[in-house]
Each structure stands twice: as structure tokens, then as C-alpha cells.
Amino acid sequence: MRAAVLRGTAGSLLATALVAAPAGAAPGSGGSGPGPAEARGTAVAARLAATAGIRFGTCPEVEGLPDNVRCGTVTVPLDYARPDGRKIRLTVSRVRATGTDPRSPKRAVARQGALVYNPGGPGASGMYFPLIGFLPEWKAIGAAYDLVGYAPRGVGRSAPLSCRDPEHLPKGPTVSPAFPSESYKQERIAQAKAYARGCATRSGDGLRHYTSLDNARDLEVLRAALGERGLTFMGASYGTYVGALYATLFPSHVRRMVFDSAVDPDPRRVWYRNNLDQSAAFERRWWDFRAWMARHDDVYGLGGTPQQVLRSYERARARLAAAPAGGTVGPAQLQGAFLEAGYYDDYWPHSALALSAYLKGDPEPLVEIAGPHPEAAAEQENTRAVYTAVECNDAPWPTDWRTWDRDNTRLARVAPFETWDNAWTNLPCAYWPVPRRQPLDVRARPGALPPTLVLAAERDAATPYAGARELHRRLPGSVLVTEHDAGTHGIGGGPNACVNGHLDAYLLEGRLPARDAGCAPRGEPVPEKP
């Protein structure tokens, strides 16, 4: 349904209520926070968006969404300091609240507004989020809320970024040395410099406006365009950082907010230190995965201890370096596939089966999970470009290669699985051609925010658990719910009924436990037999 256009005196009063200047902002925020020009520009953009609303209609075919999902756009300034300057459009998707209790179809459920979701990244699109309402775990939430997804600036059709021609993406096979040689390091330095130059060449002066702070301001404009007096928001992974910035900038506009798998918002860790922490955490998660494979040695035959499984994995890496599977899967592709398994337990059975089959002479399952997908090249490049631009713009990074070399060499001695690949991903930030910002000091005064919910898995590698504790500390009134001894990234609305009970109670009733709570872990994945 198209949001109502506001007209006349009553409409103007409602528009003013929707975009009132943020009250109760945290003192001493520091950094590159909302300067007067950006604050005024955000208020102007939000006022215009509240009046225009969003014209929801049939989604473009390129989105690949079913007919029951409706799409529209919201217009935001590229530069909030110049709200009358260049504009960009962000794509938005929505499924209306069903209004029907899934446990009692004859019982009507009152609509509570829109639930806006950011899936993280940076560089991920939330356009598919409204489809989640069809899953059993989400039906009660989908009954009460319009489920709203969007593509943040730079992503998909939202003023898309690209730093190189997707045709030039590495197609594999490629190597992924855990302990790179000096010549390999110099090769990757050259590639990082070229990528950073490509971002500047292809994006021009607008590149500097792809930041987390701009993402938070975009969220404020989206709130107004949806006609919501207060934002109900759920962010996962990097989406929690966008939500935390929003809560710092616009605390009086928050209705309810869920932070699922929280990024550490400490300005001293954004983003260089956070990435080192992530590499260390992935080593622990890689051990968890190997221990699980070892417990199921009768199925996979990869070894009865984590160390024996590691030797099987290294044997596969060596064999792939000599003769890539299917001509496309080398050591780097193997590592990429197993890194994904570090995010999600659900990937463990199929990944273990692929490794086992390869070592027994059948490469097809490994090619299936690790091989290239040329049809997705443009999307992959877009994702990487947005990730790079946002993280490089957001904060200072070391500009001396010797710092990177020292820190990653030291870390790789104890955490070789992900360390150097993570460094190569972020290395363009060392040579970034755009001035960096200072991160905003995320925090709120006691009582300035309504209660918020932080969800975290204790062994999450992508966003280590310490980040959830730090965010919880910075947002008075928040409650931390921990899935103990678990490591899947993103736990809300998943298979853990305890976690979902807290999520539903908060979003549907505004109810949180009196103190921080813990949930037993979800069940382990079931081995997948050949």
C-alpha cells in the first residue's frame, strides 16, 4: 500500500512529528558525528520523505521477488550536508502484516507498524527480508508487522558502487597461502592499490559519501517515508552497527531495536582491530568444525581428532594446488567454502561430505560448493565494492604496510585459517584515496533510549562475543541474550526456541527479561551420509 501523502495543516503537523529534531543525543559523541550541516540535511530529507511516502508497486523483474512482495524507492541526499544537491534512490521491499494469528487463524492481530531489517555486510541487500515472514519462526512477527527490507546505498540498484569490471574478477583457481612469501605479499599489495584506485576512478567524488553514518541517516529518512513515528529495527552483523549509530544520533526516534550478532562499536576497534579480532575468532570456530567432523569420523573418514582432520584438509589443499578440481577450484576456493561453514553450522554436513568425497577421488561435490559462479560476478563485485568503501571511509587505517605485515604475521602464527585472507580483503584501505573519518562514539544516556535487545552466540566468529558485551555496556537499558556454546552467525528467528521466545516477547509485547539471559545451544548438525 502506498503511504498516504500528507496535505494541509494536519498533514504538516504529522510530518513535523515524524521528523522532529533528535532529542537526547548522547553527549560527547566526538568523531565525525552529526555536524550541524548533516543534522539539518537529515531533517530536511526526512521531512520531504514523510510528505512523499513510498509508492509501493510491482517489483522489477531484476529483484527476483514474488508478486506478494511490493517494491518502491526512497530518495535521499548523496551528501547530507547538501540536501538540495545530488539525490540517490534506495530500493525498498515490503510485505504487509497479515493481521492473522498463526496459532488461531480466526483471531485478528493488531498491526504494530513496520519492522525494518538490515542484514549486514557492509554490502548486503535486505530486499529478500520480507519473504522471511513465510517461515514458521517468523509468522507471529509477520502478523503484527509490515516486514520491510531495503538495499543500502551502493547496493544492488541503490546507486550501485563498483571498483572494477566484474569480467576481471579472479575466476580461479587461485592460491591462499597461510604463510605468504615476500613476493606474494608484494603481488597482493599491488592488487590492493589497483582496487583502491579503481574505486576512486569509477565512483568519483561521491565515493566519500558511502559511510556507516550515511547509512544511519538513510535509515532515519526511510523511517519517515514509511510514516513511522518511531523506528522498529532489527540489524544483523554489520547491521547492528548501523542500528547503534542510529540509536546514538536519533535516540528519541527509536521504538524497538534488536541487535543480532553485534559488531564491537568501540571506536578504537572500528575497523582494523575488529578484523584482527575476527580472524582470531575464526580459528576457534574452525576448531569447532574440525572437532565435529572428528566426532563423525565413521561418516566422513577425515580423522578422529581435530588435528587429524586438519591434516586431511591440508592434504586436500596440497592436492588442489597441484591439480585444481574441475579446473576451477584451488586452495583459495576451498578455503572460501570452509570459511562460509565457519559462519553457519548448517553448512557443516555438506562441506564435510565434499571434502571427504574429494579425498576419496570424487571432486564433484567440492566443485559444487566451491566452484565459481560467473552469473553472480556483478553482484559479488558490487558487494565487495560497498564493503571496501564503507569500511575504508569509516575510520583510520594503518597506511604503513609494515604495520599490517607485523600484526598479521604475528596473528597467523596462532590463527592461520583466516588471517591473511582477511588482511588481503581489507588492504585497499591502506591506500585509500579518500579522507577517512573518525568513528562516532556509540552510546546513550540512561533513559534516553527505550529498552533494546542484544542477541549473541557465544562462539560466533564473524562478530566475536566481546562485541555484543561492549554494545550492551554502551546502551543502558539493553538486555543481552546469549546462546551458549554456539557459533552460528545470526541467531534471531532461527531454530533455537529459547532465543525466539525472547525475540517474540520483545517485538510483539515490548517485554524483556529482568536481567541478561542465556539459552542452551541449538542441536548439533546431523551428519550427511554419502
C-alpha positions as CSV (number, residue, x, y, z in Angstrom):
1,M,0.0,0.0,0.0
2,R,1.3,3.4,-0.9
3,A,2.0,5.6,2.2
4,A,-0.5,8.4,2.5
5,V,0.6,11.8,1.1
6,L,0.4,14.5,3.9
7,R,-1.5,17.6,2.9
8,G,-2.8,20.7,4.7
9,T,-2.2,21.9,8.3
10,A,-2.9,18.5,9.8
11,G,-0.5,16.8,7.4
12,S,2.2,19.3,8.1
13,L,1.8,18.7,11.8
14,L,2.2,15.0,11.3
15,A,5.2,15.5,9.1
16,T,6.8,17.6,11.8
17,A,6.2,14.9,14.4
18,L,7.8,12.3,12.1
19,V,10.9,14.4,11.6
20,A,11.3,16.3,14.8
21,A,14.9,17.1,15.6
22,P,16.5,14.2,17.5
23,A,16.3,14.8,21.3
24,G,18.5,13.3,23.9
25,A,21.5,12.6,21.7
26,A,24.5,11.3,23.6
27,P,26.9,13.9,24.9
28,G,30.5,13.9,23.9
29,S,29.9,11.7,20.9
30,G,33.0,13.0,19.2
31,G,34.3,11.8,15.8
32,S,32.6,12.7,12.6
33,G,29.2,12.6,14.0
34,P,26.2,14.8,13.1
35,G,27.7,18.1,12.3
36,P,25.2,21.0,12.1
37,A,25.0,20.8,8.3
38,E,24.5,17.0,8.3
39,A,21.9,17.2,11.1
40,R,19.9,19.9,9.2
41,G,20.2,18.0,5.9
42,T,18.9,14.8,7.5
43,A,15.9,16.7,9.0
44,V,15.2,18.3,5.5
45,A,15.4,14.9,3.8
46,A,13.2,13.2,6.4
47,R,10.6,15.9,6.1
48,L,10.5,15.6,2.3
49,A,10.3,11.8,2.6
50,A,7.5,11.9,5.1
51,T,5.5,14.0,2.7
52,A,6.2,11.9,-0.3
53,G,5.9,8.5,1.3
54,I,6.8,5.4,-0.7
55,R,4.8,4.3,-3.8
56,F,4.8,0.6,-3.4
57,G,4.0,-1.5,-6.5
58,T,5.2,-4.5,-8.5
59,C,8.8,-5.3,-8.0
60,P,11.1,-5.1,-11.0
61,E,11.9,-8.4,-12.5
62,V,15.6,-8.0,-11.7
63,E,14.8,-8.2,-8.0
64,G,13.6,-11.8,-8.4
65,L,10.8,-11.4,-5.8
66,P,7.4,-13.0,-5.9
67,D,4.2,-11.0,-6.6
68,N,3.2,-10.7,-3.0
69,V,6.3,-8.6,-2.2
70,R,5.9,-4.9,-3.2
71,C,8.7,-2.6,-4.0
72,G,9.4,1.1,-4.1
73,T,12.1,3.7,-3.6
74,V,13.0,6.4,-1.1
75,T,15.1,9.4,-2.2
76,V,18.0,10.5,0.0
77,P,20.8,13.1,-0.5
78,L,24.1,11.7,-1.6
79,D,25.7,14.3,0.8
80,Y,23.6,15.2,3.8
81,A,25.5,18.4,4.2
82,R,23.9,19.5,0.9
83,P,20.4,18.1,0.9
84,D,19.5,20.2,-2.2
85,G,22.3,18.6,-4.1
86,R,22.6,15.3,-5.9
87,K,20.0,12.7,-4.8
88,I,20.1,8.9,-4.9
89,R,17.3,6.4,-4.6
90,L,17.3,3.4,-2.3
91,T,15.2,0.4,-3.2
92,V,12.7,-0.8,-0.6
93,S,10.6,-4.0,-0.4
94,R,7.6,-4.8,1.8
95,V,5.1,-7.5,2.7
96,R,2.2,-6.1,4.7
97,A,1.3,-7.5,8.1
98,T,-1.0,-10.4,7.7
99,G,-3.1,-9.4,10.8
100,T,-3.9,-13.1,11.5
101,D,-2.7,-15.0,14.5
102,P,-0.8,-18.1,13.0
103,R,-1.9,-20.2,16.0
104,S,-5.5,-19.2,15.7
105,P,-6.5,-18.1,12.2
106,K,-9.8,-16.7,13.3
107,R,-8.1,-14.3,15.7
108,A,-7.1,-10.9,14.4
109,V,-3.7,-9.4,15.3
110,A,-3.3,-5.6,15.7
111,R,-0.7,-4.1,13.3
112,Q,2.3,-2.6,15.2
113,G,3.9,-0.8,12.3
114,A,6.9,-1.6,10.1
115,L,9.9,-3.8,11.1
116,V,12.9,-2.6,9.1
117,Y,15.8,-5.1,8.6
118,N,19.4,-4.6,7.7
119,P,21.3,-7.9,7.0
120,G,24.8,-6.5,7.4
121,G,27.8,-6.6,5.2
122,P,28.6,-3.8,4.5
123,G,27.3,-4.6,1.0
124,A,24.5,-7.0,1.7
125,S,20.9,-6.3,0.5
126,G,17.8,-6.8,2.6
127,M,15.4,-6.9,-0.3
128,Y,14.6,-10.5,0.3
129,F,13.8,-10.0,4.0
130,P,10.0,-9.7,3.7
131,L,10.0,-13.4,2.5
132,I,11.1,-14.5,5.9
133,G,7.5,-14.0,7.2
134,F,6.6,-17.3,5.5
135,L,8.9,-19.3,7.8
136,P,7.1,-20.7,10.9
137,E,9.5,-18.9,13.3
138,W,8.5,-15.5,11.8
139,K,4.8,-15.9,11.3
140,A,3.8,-14.3,14.6
141,I,6.1,-11.3,13.9
142,G,4.8,-11.1,10.3
143,A,1.2,-11.0,11.6
144,A,1.9,-7.8,13.6
145,Y,4.4,-6.0,11.4
146,D,4.9,-5.0,7.9
147,L,8.2,-6.7,7.0
148,V,10.4,-4.1,5.3
149,G,13.8,-4.7,3.6
150,Y,16.0,-2.4,1.6
151,A,19.2,-2.1,-0.3
152,P,21.5,0.3,1.5
153,R,23.3,3.0,-0.6
154,G,25.7,1.4,-3.1
155,V,24.0,-2.0,-3.0
156,G,22.0,-3.5,-5.9
157,R,20.0,-0.8,-7.6
158,S,20.6,1.8,-4.8
159,A,23.2,4.0,-6.6
160,P,25.4,0.9,-7.1
161,L,29.1,1.0,-6.5
162,S,31.7,-0.9,-8.5
163,C,35.5,-0.7,-8.3
164,R,36.4,-2.8,-11.3
165,D,34.7,-4.6,-14.2
166,P,33.2,-7.8,-13.0
167,E,34.6,-9.5,-16.0
168,H,38.0,-9.0,-14.4
169,L,37.2,-10.9,-11.2
170,P,39.5,-13.8,-10.5
171,K,37.8,-16.8,-11.8
172,G,40.0,-19.4,-10.1
173,P,41.8,-21.5,-9.4
174,T,43.9,-19.3,-7.0
175,V,46.2,-19.9,-4.1
176,S,45.7,-18.9,-0.5
177,P,48.9,-19.3,1.5
178,A,48.5,-19.3,5.2
179,F,52.1,-18.1,5.5
180,P,52.7,-16.0,2.3
181,S,56.1,-15.3,0.8
182,E,57.5,-11.9,0.3
183,S,56.9,-12.0,-3.4
184,Y,53.2,-13.0,-2.8
185,K,52.8,-10.1,-0.4
186,Q,54.1,-7.6,-3.0
187,E,51.7,-9.0,-5.5
188,R,48.7,-8.5,-3.2
189,I,49.9,-5.0,-2.3
190,A,49.8,-4.1,-6.0
191,Q,46.3,-5.6,-6.3
192,A,45.1,-3.6,-3.3
193,K,46.5,-0.4,-4.7
194,A,44.8,-1.0,-8.0
195,Y,41.5,-1.8,-6.4
196,A,41.5,1.4,-4.3
197,R,42.3,3.4,-7.5
198,G,39.5,1.7,-9.3
199,C,37.0,2.7,-6.6
200,A,38.0,6.3,-7.0
201,T,38.1,6.2,-10.8
202,R,34.7,4.6,-11.2
203,S,32.9,6.5,-8.4
204,G,34.5,9.9,-8.4
205,D,33.8,12.4,-5.7
206,G,30.7,10.6,-4.5
207,L,32.8,7.8,-3.1
208,R,33.3,9.6,0.2
209,H,29.6,9.5,0.9
210,Y,29.4,5.7,1.3
211,T,29.8,5.5,5.1
212,S,28.1,3.9,8.1
213,L,27.0,7.4,9.3
214,D,25.3,8.0,6.0
215,N,23.6,4.6,6.3
216,A,22.2,5.6,9.7
217,R,20.9,8.9,8.3
218,D,19.3,6.9,5.4
219,L,17.6,4.8,8.0
220,E,16.1,8.0,9.5
221,V,14.8,9.1,6.1
222,L,13.3,5.6,5.5
223,R,11.6,5.7,8.9
224,A,9.9,9.0,7.9
225,A,9.0,7.8,4.4
226,L,7.3,4.7,6.0
227,G,5.2,7.1,8.2
228,E,6.6,5.6,11.4
229,R,6.8,7.9,14.4
230,G,9.4,5.5,16.0
231,L,11.7,3.1,14.3
232,T,11.3,-0.6,14.9
233,F,14.5,-2.1,13.6
234,M,16.4,-5.4,13.5
235,G,20.0,-5.4,12.3
236,A,22.3,-8.4,11.9
237,S,26.1,-8.4,12.0
238,Y,27.2,-5.0,10.4
239,G,23.5,-4.1,10.5
240,T,23.9,-3.8,14.3
241,Y,26.5,-1.1,13.9
242,V,24.1,0.9,11.6
243,G,21.4,0.5,14.3
244,A,23.8,1.5,17.1
245,L,24.8,4.7,15.2
246,Y,21.1,5.4,14.6
247,A,20.4,5.0,18.3
248,T,23.2,7.4,19.1
249,L,22.1,10.0,16.6
250,F,18.3,9.7,16.9
251,P,17.5,8.1,20.3
252,S,14.1,9.7,20.6
253,H,13.1,8.1,17.3
254,V,13.7,4.5,18.4
255,R,10.7,2.4,19.2
256,R,12.2,-1.1,19.5
257,M,15.6,-2.3,18.3
258,V,17.2,-5.7,18.0
259,F,20.9,-6.2,17.6
260,D,21.6,-9.7,16.3
261,S,25.3,-10.8,16.4
262,A,26.7,-7.4,17.3
263,V,29.8,-5.7,15.9
264,D,32.0,-4.2,18.6
265,P,31.3,-0.4,18.3
266,D,34.3,0.7,20.3
267,P,35.8,3.5,18.0
268,R,39.3,2.1,18.8
269,R,38.4,-1.2,17.1
270,V,36.5,0.1,14.1
271,W,37.5,-1.4,11.7
272,Y,41.2,-2.5,11.7
273,R,41.2,-4.1,15.2
274,N,37.8,-5.6,14.7
275,N,39.1,-7.5,11.6
276,L,42.1,-8.9,13.6
277,D,39.7,-10.0,16.3
278,Q,37.5,-11.7,13.7
279,S,40.5,-13.6,12.3
280,A,41.4,-14.9,15.8
281,A,37.8,-15.9,16.4
282,F,37.5,-17.8,13.1
283,E,40.4,-20.0,14.2
284,R,38.3,-21.1,17.2
285,R,35.3,-21.7,15.0
286,W,37.5,-23.7,12.6
287,W,38.5,-25.9,15.5
288,D,34.8,-26.4,16.4
289,F,34.0,-27.5,12.9
290,R,37.0,-29.9,12.9
291,A,36.0,-31.3,16.2
292,W,32.5,-32.0,14.9
293,M,34.0,-33.8,11.8
294,A,36.2,-35.8,14.1
295,R,33.2,-36.9,16.2
296,H,31.7,-38.2,12.9
297,D,34.8,-39.9,11.6
298,D,32.7,-43.0,10.9
299,V,30.8,-41.0,8.3
300,Y,33.5,-38.8,6.8
301,G,36.7,-40.7,7.4
302,L,38.7,-37.4,7.8
303,G,40.2,-38.4,11.2
304,G,39.2,-39.0,14.8
305,T,40.7,-35.8,16.2
306,P,40.7,-32.1,15.2
307,Q,44.4,-32.4,14.4
308,Q,43.8,-35.4,12.1
309,V,41.0,-33.6,10.3
310,L,43.3,-30.6,9.8
311,R,45.9,-32.9,8.2
312,S,43.2,-34.2,5.8
313,Y,42.3,-30.6,5.0
314,E,45.9,-29.7,4.3
315,R,46.3,-32.8,2.1
316,A,43.4,-31.6,0.1
317,R,44.9,-28.1,-0.2
318,A,48.2,-29.5,-1.5
319,R,46.4,-31.7,-4.0
320,L,44.3,-28.8,-5.3
321,A,47.4,-26.6,-5.6
322,A,48.9,-29.3,-7.9
323,A,45.8,-30.1,-9.8
324,P,42.7,-27.8,-9.3
325,A,39.4,-29.7,-9.0
326,G,37.3,-29.2,-12.2
327,G,40.0,-26.8,-13.4
328,T,38.5,-24.1,-11.2
329,V,38.8,-25.0,-7.5
330,G,42.2,-24.3,-6.0
331,P,43.3,-23.8,-2.4
332,A,41.7,-20.3,-2.2
333,Q,38.3,-21.7,-3.3
334,L,38.5,-24.5,-0.8
335,Q,39.3,-22.0,2.0
336,G,36.4,-19.7,0.9
337,A,33.9,-22.6,1.1
338,F,35.1,-23.7,4.5
339,L,35.1,-20.1,5.7
340,E,31.4,-20.0,4.9
341,A,30.9,-23.1,7.1
342,G,32.5,-21.1,9.9
343,Y,29.5,-18.7,9.8
344,Y,26.8,-21.3,9.7
345,D,26.6,-24.7,11.3
346,D,24.0,-25.8,8.7
347,Y,26.9,-25.8,6.1
348,W,28.9,-28.3,8.1
349,P,27.5,-31.6,6.8
350,H,27.6,-30.8,3.1
351,S,31.1,-29.2,3.4
352,A,32.5,-32.2,5.3
353,L,30.9,-34.6,2.8
354,A,32.5,-32.6,-0.1
355,L,36.0,-32.7,1.5
356,S,35.6,-36.4,2.2
357,A,34.4,-37.2,-1.3
358,Y,37.3,-35.2,-2.9
359,L,39.9,-37.1,-0.9
360,K,38.3,-40.4,-2.0
361,G,38.5,-39.4,-5.6
362,D,35.2,-37.7,-6.4
363,P,35.7,-33.9,-7.0
364,E,32.1,-33.1,-8.0
365,P,30.7,-32.2,-4.6
366,L,33.6,-29.9,-3.9
367,V,33.3,-28.2,-7.2
368,E,29.6,-27.7,-6.5
369,I,30.2,-25.9,-3.2
370,A,33.5,-24.1,-4.0
371,G,33.4,-23.5,-7.8
372,P,32.9,-20.1,-9.4
373,H,29.5,-18.7,-10.3
374,P,30.0,-16.4,-13.3
375,E,26.4,-15.4,-13.3
376,A,26.9,-13.8,-9.9
377,A,30.1,-11.9,-10.8
378,A,28.5,-8.4,-10.9
379,E,26.7,-8.9,-7.6
380,Q,30.0,-10.2,-6.0
381,E,31.9,-7.2,-7.2
382,N,29.1,-4.8,-6.0
383,T,29.2,-6.4,-2.6
384,R,33.0,-6.1,-2.3
385,A,33.0,-2.5,-3.5
386,V,30.4,-1.4,-0.9
387,Y,32.2,-3.3,1.8
388,T,35.5,-1.7,0.9
389,A,34.2,1.8,0.5
390,V,32.2,1.8,3.8
391,E,35.0,0.3,5.9
392,C,37.7,2.4,4.4
393,N,35.8,5.6,4.7
394,D,34.5,5.0,8.2
395,A,37.7,5.1,10.2
396,P,41.5,5.5,10.2
397,W,43.5,2.5,8.9
398,P,47.3,1.9,9.1
399,T,48.9,3.4,6.0
400,D,52.3,1.7,6.6
401,W,52.5,-1.8,5.1
402,R,54.9,-2.7,7.9
403,T,52.1,-2.4,10.4
404,W,49.9,-4.8,8.5
405,D,52.8,-7.2,8.0
406,R,53.8,-7.2,11.6
407,D,50.2,-7.6,13.0
408,N,49.1,-10.3,10.6
409,T,52.3,-12.3,10.7
410,R,52.1,-12.4,14.4
411,L,48.4,-13.4,14.4
412,A,48.9,-16.0,11.7
413,R,51.2,-18.0,13.9
414,V,48.3,-18.9,16.2
415,A,45.4,-18.3,13.8
416,P,46.4,-19.2,10.2
417,F,43.0,-20.2,8.9
418,E,41.6,-16.8,8.1
419,T,44.2,-14.2,9.0
420,W,45.9,-13.4,5.7
421,D,42.8,-13.7,3.5
422,N,41.1,-11.2,5.8
423,A,44.1,-8.9,5.5
424,W,44.0,-9.0,1.7
425,T,40.3,-8.2,1.7
426,N,40.9,-5.1,3.7
427,L,44.3,-4.0,2.4
428,P,42.8,-1.4,-0.1
429,C,42.1,0.7,3.0
430,A,45.8,1.2,3.5
431,Y,45.9,3.0,0.1
432,W,42.5,4.6,0.2
433,P,42.3,7.9,-1.9
434,V,39.5,9.4,0.2
435,P,40.0,11.1,3.6
436,R,39.0,8.8,6.5
437,R,36.5,9.7,9.2
438,Q,36.7,9.3,12.9
439,P,34.1,6.8,14.2
440,L,31.2,8.0,16.3
441,D,31.3,7.1,19.9
442,V,28.2,4.9,20.2
443,R,26.4,5.3,23.5
444,A,23.2,6.7,25.0
445,R,22.3,8.5,28.2
446,P,20.4,6.4,30.8
447,G,16.8,6.7,29.9
448,A,17.3,8.3,26.5
449,L,16.6,5.0,24.7
450,P,13.8,2.6,25.2
451,P,14.9,-0.9,26.2
452,T,16.7,-2.7,23.4
453,L,17.6,-6.4,22.8
454,V,21.1,-7.7,22.0
455,L,21.3,-11.3,20.7
456,A,24.7,-13.2,20.5
457,A,26.1,-16.7,20.1
458,E,29.0,-17.3,22.4
459,R,31.3,-18.7,19.8
460,D,30.3,-16.5,16.8
461,A,33.4,-15.9,14.7
462,A,32.2,-13.2,12.4
463,T,31.2,-10.9,15.2
464,P,33.0,-12.2,18.3
465,Y,31.0,-12.3,21.6
466,A,33.0,-9.5,23.2
467,G,31.4,-7.1,20.7
468,A,27.9,-7.9,22.0
469,R,29.1,-7.3,25.6
470,E,30.6,-3.9,24.6
471,L,27.4,-2.8,22.8
472,H,25.3,-3.9,25.7
473,R,27.6,-1.8,28.0
474,R,27.2,1.3,25.9
475,L,23.4,1.2,25.6
476,P,21.9,1.5,29.1
477,G,18.6,-0.5,29.5
478,S,19.6,-3.1,26.9
479,V,19.4,-6.8,27.7
480,L,21.8,-9.4,26.4
481,V,20.5,-12.8,25.4
482,T,23.3,-15.3,24.8
483,E,23.1,-18.7,23.0
484,H,25.8,-20.5,25.0
485,D,28.3,-22.9,23.3
486,A,27.0,-22.0,19.9
487,G,28.6,-20.2,17.0
488,T,26.2,-19.6,14.2
489,H,26.2,-16.1,12.9
490,G,22.7,-14.5,13.3
491,I,20.5,-16.4,15.8
492,G,17.2,-14.5,15.9
493,G,14.4,-16.3,14.2
494,G,16.5,-19.5,13.8
495,P,16.0,-23.0,15.2
496,N,16.6,-22.0,18.9
497,A,13.1,-21.8,20.6
498,C,14.6,-20.0,23.6
499,V,16.2,-17.3,21.6
500,N,13.0,-16.9,19.5
501,G,10.9,-16.7,22.7
502,H,12.9,-13.6,23.8
503,L,12.7,-12.1,20.3
504,D,8.9,-12.6,20.0
505,A,8.3,-11.3,23.5
506,Y,10.2,-8.1,22.8
507,L,9.0,-7.3,19.3
508,L,5.3,-8.3,20.0
509,E,4.9,-7.2,23.6
510,G,7.9,-4.9,24.3
511,R,8.8,-7.4,27.1
512,L,12.4,-8.2,28.1
513,P,13.8,-10.4,30.8
514,A,14.6,-8.6,34.0
515,R,18.3,-9.3,33.6
516,D,20.6,-10.8,30.9
517,A,19.5,-14.3,29.9
518,G,21.1,-17.4,28.5
519,C,19.8,-20.1,26.2
520,A,21.1,-23.6,25.7
521,P,22.7,-24.2,22.3
522,R,20.8,-25.5,19.3
523,G,21.3,-29.1,18.5
524,E,24.4,-30.1,16.5
525,P,24.1,-30.6,12.8
526,V,23.2,-34.1,11.7
527,P,25.9,-35.7,9.6
528,E,25.1,-36.1,5.9
529,K,25.9,-39.5,4.7
530,P,27.1,-40.3,1.1
